[in-house]
Amino acid sequence: MVTLRKSTQFFLLIALNLLVLAALVLHAEVRSREPAARRSASRILVRQLKLSDLCLFTEARYTRHPAMADRHAPFQDHPLALEHFPSGSLVTPPALRREAK
């Protein structure tokens, strides 16, 4: 078995990472050429279904889609409710949620 020097292993790792980066850039370029009609249809669907954007937190109820039911949801919204989840202290509920109360 051939033993490579640590510097050679490092450069091989860097080369592999550069190949992965190039593949990701190429994939993004190919996907950005997707037809505008499809993108606009997706935007309309997202707007109609009121889907959220990128999901950064999964545990706080107001950061998930309304179709995701929780067993503890009825007990979350009273004025003196403690925040059960750490992400609730980092992100406030959306404006629509705050105005509804």
N, C-alpha and C positions, 0 to 999 in steps of 0.2 A: 504494500500500500504506500502510495506517495504522500509524504507529509509536506504540506505547504507552509511557508513562513507566515507569520502572523500578518505581516504587511501585505502579502499576496492575498490572504483571506479577506483582509479589510478591503482591498481594491476590488476583489470579486463581489463582495457585498455591495459596495458602492455602485459597481456596474449593474448588478441585478436591480438595485433600487432605481437607477436611472432608466432601465428598461421598463420597469413598472410605471414610472412617472410618464415616460413617453407613451406607453399604452393608454394611460388614463387621459392624457391630453388628446391623443388621437380619437379615443372614444367620445370625449366631449365635443370634439370638432364634428364628428359624424352625426352625433345626436342633435347638434345645434342646427343642422341642415334639414331637420324635420319640417314638414310643410306647415305653413302659417295657419292654414285652416284647422289642422289638428290641434295646434296649440290654442287657438281661440276657442275651439269646442271644449277643450279641457278647462280653460278658464271659466267658461260659462257654466260647466258642470260643477266646478268647485264653488262658484258663487251661488248657484241654486241650492246645492246641498249644504252650504255654509260650513264647508270643511275647514279645519284649521290649517295653519302653515306647518312648518317643520316642528315635529314633536320633540321638544327638549326634555320635558318631564312627563312621566307616565302616571304618577300616583295622585296628584291633586285633580279633583274631579273637573274643575273648569279648564284644565289643560288638555283634556281628552275630548273625543267626539261624544255628543249627547247620547248616541246609541249604546255606549258602553255603560251598562248599569252597574251600580255598586250596592252591596247589601247595607252599607253604613251611610249611604247618601242622604236619607231623610234626617239624619242626626248631625249633618255637617253645617247647616246653614243658619242656625239660630244665632242671635247676636253675641252670646257669650261662649260660643263653641271654640274650643281650642283647636289650633291648627294641628292636625294629625300627621301631616306629611312635611318633610323638610323643604320641598320645593315651593310650598305655599308661602313660606317666609321670604323666598327669593323673587317670586313673580306675583304681582297682584292680579286679581280677577280682571277679565276684560271689561271695558267701559259699559257694554250692554248689561253685563251681570251686575255691576255696581248700581246702575240706574234703575234696575228692576226692583231693588229692595226698598 
